[in-house]
Amino acid sequence: MKFAIALFSAAHAPSSRRALLFAQAALAGGHEIVRLFFYQDGVYNASASVVTPQDEQDLPKQWRAFVTEHQLDGVVCIAAALRRGVLNEEEAQRYQREAVAVGAPWELSGLGQLHDAVQDAGRLICFGGA
């Protein structure tokens, strides 16, 4: 089965951990992940600026390691990221901001990337959101 996974919740939310566990289980079960799409507060899962308390799991770090290890397509919605100050180098320069929070393996791109992933996948699985 091919999955597209969309994550709408921030890194401290339980659904972010469930999304990661689902993605790990999907690959372990021989399935394919077409794309991971981080939208709304889910963009914080791709931020290198999130500081996790020592007694909690560092989900942004775990997501980064997971995407890197499995060479997955991790897309962060650019509109949601800009609204939340989660910028890559290019957007930080464009908007004259000093803080860069997103780098490899993440890609900032538009909502069309989610649409494309849904076309390629057998299932869209969403975590978090209202």
PyRosetta script that sets phi, psi and omega in degrees:
from pyrosetta import init, pose_from_sequence

init()
pose = pose_from_sequence("MKFAIALFSAAHAPSSRRALLFAQAALAGGHEIVRLFFYQDGVYNASASVVTPQDEQDLPKQWRAFVTEHQLDGVVCIAAALRRGVLNEEEAQRYQREAVAVGAPWELSGLGQLHDAVQDAGRLICFGGA")
pose.set_psi(1, 141.5)
pose.set_omega(1, 175.3)
pose.set_phi(2, -103.1)
pose.set_psi(2, 128.1)
pose.set_omega(2, -179.4)
pose.set_phi(3, -114.4)
pose.set_psi(3, 142.0)
pose.set_omega(3, 163.1)
pose.set_phi(4, -109.6)
pose.set_psi(4, 132.4)
pose.set_omega(4, -177.4)
pose.set_phi(5, -119.4)
pose.set_psi(5, 128.2)
pose.set_omega(5, 177.3)
pose.set_phi(6, -116.3)
pose.set_psi(6, 131.8)
pose.set_omega(6, 180.0)
pose.set_phi(7, -118.7)
pose.set_psi(7, 123.5)
pose.set_omega(7, -175.6)
pose.set_phi(8, -107.9)
pose.set_psi(8, -8.8)
pose.set_omega(8, -172.0)
pose.set_phi(9, -108.1)
pose.set_psi(9, 154.9)
pose.set_omega(9, -177.6)
pose.set_phi(10, -67.1)
pose.set_psi(10, 165.8)
pose.set_omega(10, -174.4)
pose.set_phi(11, -61.5)
pose.set_psi(11, -28.1)
pose.set_omega(11, -178.8)
pose.set_phi(12, -85.1)
pose.set_psi(12, -5.2)
pose.set_omega(12, -178.0)
pose.set_phi(13, -81.4)
pose.set_psi(13, 142.5)
pose.set_omega(13, 179.0)
pose.set_phi(14, -56.5)
pose.set_psi(14, -32.7)
pose.set_omega(14, -178.9)
pose.set_phi(15, -66.5)
pose.set_psi(15, -24.4)
pose.set_omega(15, 176.7)
pose.set_phi(16, -68.8)
pose.set_psi(16, -40.4)
pose.set_omega(16, 176.5)
pose.set_phi(17, -66.3)
pose.set_psi(17, -41.7)
pose.set_omega(17, 178.6)
pose.set_phi(18, -62.8)
pose.set_psi(18, -38.0)
pose.set_omega(18, 178.6)
pose.set_phi(19, -63.1)
pose.set_psi(19, -43.5)
pose.set_omega(19, 179.1)
pose.set_phi(20, -64.1)
pose.set_psi(20, -44.6)
pose.set_omega(20, 178.9)
pose.set_phi(21, -62.2)
pose.set_psi(21, -40.6)
pose.set_omega(21, 177.3)
pose.set_phi(22, -62.3)
pose.set_psi(22, -46.2)
pose.set_omega(22, -179.1)
pose.set_phi(23, -61.4)
pose.set_psi(23, -43.1)
pose.set_omega(23, 177.9)
pose.set_phi(24, -62.0)
pose.set_psi(24, -44.6)
pose.set_omega(24, -179.7)
pose.set_phi(25, -65.9)
pose.set_psi(25, -38.0)
pose.set_omega(25, 179.5)
pose.set_phi(26, -61.0)
pose.set_psi(26, -47.5)
pose.set_omega(26, 179.4)
pose.set_phi(27, -66.2)
pose.set_psi(27, -40.6)
pose.set_omega(27, 179.2)
pose.set_phi(28, -63.0)
pose.set_psi(28, -29.1)
pose.set_omega(28, 179.2)
pose.set_phi(29, -85.6)
pose.set_psi(29, 5.6)
pose.set_omega(29, 177.5)
pose.set_phi(30, 87.2)
pose.set_psi(30, 9.5)
pose.set_omega(30, 178.8)
pose.set_phi(31, -86.7)
pose.set_psi(31, 171.0)
pose.set_omega(31, -179.5)
pose.set_phi(32, -116.1)
pose.set_psi(32, 141.5)
pose.set_omega(32, 173.1)
pose.set_phi(33, -106.9)
pose.set_psi(33, 112.1)
pose.set_omega(33, -178.2)
pose.set_phi(34, -68.5)
pose.set_psi(34, -44.3)
pose.set_omega(34, -179.5)
pose.set_phi(35, -163.5)
pose.set_psi(35, 145.5)
pose.set_omega(35, 168.9)
pose.set_phi(36, -104.2)
pose.set_psi(36, 125.5)
pose.set_omega(36, -178.2)
pose.set_phi(37, -121.2)
pose.set_psi(37, 121.8)
pose.set_omega(37, -177.8)
pose.set_phi(38, -104.2)
pose.set_psi(38, 118.9)
pose.set_omega(38, -171.2)
pose.set_phi(39, -132.1)
pose.set_psi(39, 159.7)
pose.set_omega(39, -177.1)
pose.set_phi(40, 50.6)
pose.set_psi(40, -132.1)
pose.set_omega(40, -179.3)
pose.set_phi(41, -69.5)
pose.set_psi(41, -10.5)
pose.set_omega(41, 176.7)
pose.set_phi(42, -61.5)
pose.set_psi(42, -19.0)
pose.set_omega(42, 179.6)
pose.set_phi(43, -63.4)
pose.set_psi(43, -24.2)
pose.set_omega(43, 179.6)
pose.set_phi(44, -65.6)
pose.set_psi(44, -21.3)
pose.set_omega(44, 177.2)
pose.set_phi(45, -68.1)
pose.set_psi(45, -18.3)
pose.set_omega(45, 179.1)
pose.set_phi(46, -100.9)
pose.set_psi(46, 1.1)
pose.set_omega(46, -175.3)
pose.set_phi(47, -85.8)
pose.set_psi(47, 129.6)
pose.set_omega(47, 174.6)
pose.set_phi(48, -79.9)
pose.set_psi(48, -5.4)
pose.set_omega(48, -178.3)
pose.set_phi(49, -89.4)
pose.set_psi(49, -11.7)
pose.set_omega(49, -179.8)
pose.set_phi(50, -71.8)
pose.set_psi(50, 127.0)
pose.set_omega(50, 177.1)
pose.set_phi(51, -108.4)
pose.set_psi(51, 118.2)
pose.set_omega(51, -177.6)
pose.set_phi(52, -95.8)
pose.set_psi(52, 134.6)
pose.set_omega(52, 176.2)
pose.set_phi(53, -56.4)
pose.set_psi(53, 149.7)
pose.set_omega(53, -174.7)
pose.set_phi(54, -61.1)
pose.set_psi(54, -26.6)
pose.set_omega(54, -178.0)
pose.set_phi(55, -93.1)
pose.set_psi(55, 12.1)
pose.set_omega(55, 177.7)
pose.set_phi(56, -121.9)
pose.set_psi(56, 159.9)
pose.set_omega(56, 177.5)
pose.set_phi(57, -75.1)
pose.set_psi(57, 136.0)
pose.set_omega(57, 179.7)
pose.set_phi(58, -87.5)
pose.set_psi(58, 85.1)
pose.set_omega(58, -176.4)
pose.set_phi(59, -64.4)
pose.set_psi(59, -40.1)
pose.set_omega(59, 176.3)
pose.set_phi(60, -57.8)
pose.set_psi(60, -39.6)
pose.set_omega(60, 177.7)
pose.set_phi(61, -66.1)
pose.set_psi(61, -41.7)
pose.set_omega(61, 179.5)
pose.set_phi(62, -66.5)
pose.set_psi(62, -41.3)
pose.set_omega(62, 176.9)
pose.set_phi(63, -61.7)
pose.set_psi(63, -45.1)
pose.set_omega(63, -179.6)
pose.set_phi(64, -59.7)
pose.set_psi(64, -45.1)
pose.set_omega(64, 179.4)
pose.set_phi(65, -64.3)
pose.set_psi(65, -41.7)
pose.set_omega(65, -179.2)
pose.set_phi(66, -64.1)
pose.set_psi(66, -48.2)
pose.set_omega(66, -179.6)
pose.set_phi(67, -63.0)
pose.set_psi(67, -42.2)
pose.set_omega(67, -179.8)
pose.set_phi(68, -66.3)
pose.set_psi(68, -49.0)
pose.set_omega(68, -177.2)
pose.set_phi(69, -59.1)
pose.set_psi(69, -40.2)
pose.set_omega(69, -176.0)
pose.set_phi(70, -99.5)
pose.set_psi(70, 5.4)
pose.set_omega(70, 178.9)
pose.set_phi(71, 49.5)
pose.set_psi(71, 51.7)
pose.set_omega(71, -178.6)
pose.set_phi(72, -89.0)
pose.set_psi(72, 162.1)
pose.set_omega(72, 177.2)
pose.set_phi(73, -89.2)
pose.set_psi(73, 101.0)
pose.set_omega(73, -179.7)
pose.set_phi(74, -104.2)
pose.set_psi(74, 109.1)
pose.set_omega(74, -176.1)
pose.set_phi(75, -111.5)
pose.set_psi(75, 132.0)
pose.set_omega(75, 178.1)
pose.set_phi(76, -109.2)
pose.set_psi(76, 125.2)
pose.set_omega(76, -179.6)
pose.set_phi(77, -60.2)
pose.set_psi(77, 121.8)
pose.set_omega(77, -174.8)
pose.set_phi(78, -66.4)
pose.set_psi(78, -39.8)
pose.set_omega(78, -179.4)
pose.set_phi(79, -65.4)
pose.set_psi(79, -44.3)
pose.set_omega(79, 178.9)
pose.set_phi(80, -66.1)
pose.set_psi(80, -38.4)
pose.set_omega(80, 180.0)
pose.set_phi(81, -66.4)
pose.set_psi(81, -46.1)
pose.set_omega(81, 179.5)
pose.set_phi(82, -60.5)
pose.set_psi(82, -43.2)
pose.set_omega(82, -179.1)
pose.set_phi(83, -60.7)
pose.set_psi(83, -28.7)
pose.set_omega(83, -176.7)
pose.set_phi(84, -104.2)
pose.set_psi(84, 5.7)
pose.set_omega(84, 178.0)
pose.set_phi(85, 73.0)
pose.set_psi(85, 23.3)
pose.set_omega(85, 178.6)
pose.set_phi(86, -98.7)
pose.set_psi(86, 92.0)
pose.set_omega(86, -169.3)
pose.set_phi(87, -112.5)
pose.set_psi(87, 147.8)
pose.set_omega(87, 168.3)
pose.set_phi(88, -92.6)
pose.set_psi(88, -179.8)
pose.set_omega(88, -176.2)
pose.set_phi(89, -58.3)
pose.set_psi(89, -46.1)
pose.set_omega(89, -177.4)
pose.set_phi(90, -62.5)
pose.set_psi(90, -45.8)
pose.set_omega(90, -178.8)
pose.set_phi(91, -71.2)
pose.set_psi(91, -33.8)
pose.set_omega(91, 176.6)
pose.set_phi(92, -62.0)
pose.set_psi(92, -41.3)
pose.set_omega(92, 177.7)
pose.set_phi(93, -68.6)
pose.set_psi(93, -43.5)
pose.set_omega(93, -178.1)
pose.set_phi(94, -59.3)
pose.set_psi(94, -41.6)
pose.set_omega(94, -177.1)
pose.set_phi(95, -99.5)
pose.set_psi(95, 11.4)
pose.set_omega(95, 177.0)
pose.set_phi(96, 52.3)
pose.set_psi(96, 53.3)
pose.set_omega(96, 176.5)
pose.set_phi(97, -115.6)
pose.set_psi(97, 149.3)
pose.set_omega(97, -177.9)
pose.set_phi(98, -87.6)
pose.set_psi(98, -28.9)
pose.set_omega(98, -173.6)
pose.set_phi(99, -81.9)
pose.set_psi(99, 125.8)
pose.set_omega(99, 173.7)
pose.set_phi(100, -115.1)
pose.set_psi(100, 120.6)
pose.set_omega(100, -174.8)
pose.set_phi(101, -115.6)
pose.set_psi(101, -12.1)
pose.set_omega(101, -175.4)
pose.set_phi(102, -126.4)
pose.set_psi(102, 127.1)
pose.set_omega(102, 175.0)
pose.set_phi(103, -140.3)
pose.set_psi(103, -163.7)
pose.set_omega(103, 179.1)
pose.set_phi(104, -55.6)
pose.set_psi(104, 139.8)
pose.set_omega(104, 12.2)
pose.set_phi(105, -94.9)
pose.set_psi(105, 11.5)
pose.set_omega(105, -173.4)
pose.set_phi(106, -84.0)
pose.set_psi(106, 151.7)
pose.set_omega(106, 175.6)
pose.set_phi(107, -126.8)
pose.set_psi(107, 129.5)
pose.set_omega(107, 172.8)
pose.set_phi(108, -85.3)
pose.set_psi(108, 128.6)
pose.set_omega(108, -179.8)
pose.set_phi(109, -157.6)
pose.set_psi(109, 177.5)
pose.set_omega(109, -174.5)
pose.set_phi(110, -87.7)
pose.set_psi(110, 173.1)
pose.set_omega(110, -179.3)
pose.set_phi(111, -62.1)
pose.set_psi(111, -21.2)
pose.set_omega(111, 176.6)
pose.set_phi(112, -59.4)
pose.set_psi(112, -26.2)
pose.set_omega(112, 177.8)
pose.set_phi(113, -65.4)
pose.set_psi(113, -34.1)
pose.set_omega(113, 176.4)
pose.set_phi(114, -68.4)
pose.set_psi(114, -43.6)
pose.set_omega(114, 178.1)
pose.set_phi(115, -58.4)
pose.set_psi(115, -46.7)
pose.set_omega(115, 178.8)
pose.set_phi(116, -61.0)
pose.set_psi(116, -40.6)
pose.set_omega(116, -179.8)
pose.set_phi(117, -64.1)
pose.set_psi(117, -39.9)
pose.set_omega(117, 179.5)
pose.set_phi(118, -63.2)
pose.set_psi(118, -35.5)
pose.set_omega(118, 179.0)
pose.set_phi(119, -66.4)
pose.set_psi(119, -32.3)
pose.set_omega(119, -178.1)
pose.set_phi(120, -88.1)
pose.set_psi(120, -21.6)
pose.set_omega(120, -173.7)
pose.set_phi(121, -94.4)
pose.set_psi(121, 157.5)
pose.set_omega(121, 172.7)
pose.set_phi(122, -81.7)
pose.set_psi(122, -26.6)
pose.set_omega(122, -178.2)
pose.set_phi(123, -144.2)
pose.set_psi(123, 141.4)
pose.set_omega(123, 169.1)
pose.set_phi(124, -104.9)
pose.set_psi(124, 122.7)
pose.set_omega(124, 178.6)
pose.set_phi(125, -113.4)
pose.set_psi(125, 124.5)
pose.set_omega(125, -177.6)
pose.set_phi(126, -113.3)
pose.set_psi(126, 141.8)
pose.set_omega(126, 178.7)
pose.set_phi(127, -127.4)
pose.set_psi(127, 134.1)
pose.set_omega(127, 176.9)
pose.set_phi(128, 80.7)
pose.set_psi(128, -168.5)
pose.set_omega(128, 179.8)
pose.set_phi(129, 89.9)
pose.set_psi(129, 172.7)
pose.set_omega(129, -177.9)
pose.set_phi(130, -97.3)
pose.dump_pdb("model.pdb")
